[in-house]
Amino acid sequence: MDFSARPVALVAGGSRGLGLLVATELAELGHDVAIFARDLEETTEGARLAEERAREASGVRAGRVRPYRGDVTDRDSVDAVVADVERDLGPIEVLVHVAGIIQVGPAETMTLEHFDRAVGVMLMGPVNTAWAVLPGMRERGHGRIGVVTSIGGKVPSPHLLPYVTAKFGAVGFTEALAAELAGTGVTATTLVPGLMRTGSPEQALFTGDREAEYAWFAPGASIPLVSMDARRAARKMVRATLAGRPVLQLSPMTLVGTRVHGLMPATTVRLVGVMNRLLPSAPGTPDQSEARPGREAAAGLDTGVVGALTVLGRRAARRLNQRSSQGSSTTVGPASSSS
């Protein structure tokens, strides 16, 4: 396949975790893929891994994966990334927004800054990226947009208040956008996963009693009967987005939770309230609102019960670039190609 003839896909938050798997899947299917995130080093490594794995799976059919640096919360940054990608690779035909931030802790340990960050990444991120690619897609009469939301955007979840706030907004935005785009040739797909084995607890931010919060949260994202294999989830997400499906709910637990909440919202909220009472209380210490990453909160928990329950999650973290350093740069520009 000629390089210039390949469809171009952009994955926001494609440097690690689920985003890395989505980028790999798109490249396996023959797309040239651009991934972007804030950390240049991490994004370059993510592009290398995605392209290498795509070539192992699909050989010469696999597309290239190019890394870019940008911040989904910054509209100018997003616009610059889109302009650079279309200059380097061609018109963007597929956008998948995966970028996210998980903040775990009781409501009283969350500050307005926590909400600003969550909403900026997981609600305004999809808005900013969609608005950057939509004019071109509308003009060409074809395009595919997928937004990764969460069961936490359908059913309230305890100790995840900023996350839930942003994800509920992302669900509303993407579903309404799909309706607005009807008949244009451009589609928007709301992707609703439950827990997945991506290694995300290592990058999640914990407040309050951090060790105790990690001890209840991390096993759920690792145990097979509770969490979904992330590669399988990514494959389903990519296919649903390319097919233009309005909504994809990825697991029976997600489907059941959504239906129960839809039929009995008051009862669901009461049940979640009971769950909340079983979770760790805020310690009341001066630093209780200081968010620390899971890899720090887990210090001393790698052995014993928690360690045993999170083995698969920690393996996923190593495989999916979750253990690279986090950066804070919001400078925009292409990194070196990983071809």
Protein Blocks (a to p, Z undefined) as FASTA:
>chain_A
ZZklpccdddehilgcjllmmmmmmmmnopacddddfblklmmmmmmmmmmmmmmmnomm
pccdddddddfklmklmmmmmmmmmmmnopcfbdcdfbdcddeddfklpcfklmmmmmmm
mmmmmmmmmmmmmmmmmmnopacdddddbfklmbccehilmmmmmmmmmmmmmmmmmmmm
gonlpacdddddddddehlmmmpccehjlklmmmmmmmmmmpmklpccfklmmmmmmmmm
mnopabdcfbfklmmmmmmmmmmmmlmmmmmmmmmmmpccdehiaklmpccdfklmmgop
lgcjllmmmmmmmmmmmmnopmbccdfbfbdcddddfZZ
